[in-house]
Amino acid sequence: MPRLIVLICLVMLAGCGSLGEREDAAAETATAFLRAVSGQDGAAACGVLAPETMAEVEQGAGQSCAVAILSENLPAPSAVQDIQVYGQRALVRLEDESVFLAVFPGG
């Protein structure tokens, strides 16, 4: 059974874009986040996290998000299998994980 990884990320899901554009943005944000982590770019990975998620990562590790996120056991990005966009929220299903995204003020 595939492993399910749940992340809450900040994504630029422009409400005025077409559904296809918002799906593409969601998929790109999800895979960019996982690429950043697997590439050891903690600053880029934290740059797309929701504010509350970033704070939880920092509090849980007692380190900056950019350092702490790299010690999380997150998988490398895999092929996108399905994308569902619900207003300003999205679910991106990859081969072995799922990423939940949402738009927050300022992004």
Steps between C-alpha positions, in 0.01 A plus 500: 500500500643839405611734776300820543692817583285800585639852469328835519673737261457849372432501129422772253164358389374815336124501531469672164693233309336216313461164671783359289730788597419452869559124471837564333594750773405253773699217342804722448490630858469150648785358296716812547463465877610136494782579253624775733509263797670220306746757358583623853356849432321559828439869433313423177299224668399725789414776257184313395387378842192645662593740782362267770677199350831685491456598866421139595810373321716756682344438842517122465868501408618804695674617181425727210261356245772496232711268715222297660310416181805321363497256791138401428464163334336631182513310173645619172234617257333235290270517200173687546206261482203729570426864581182629657442873551227625731487879490822610669595153620646208310595136541788368291540122498841376399603135464583449869368804683235770503554872549226733623536866400319820587524871428575727795507879529805639329529211255 
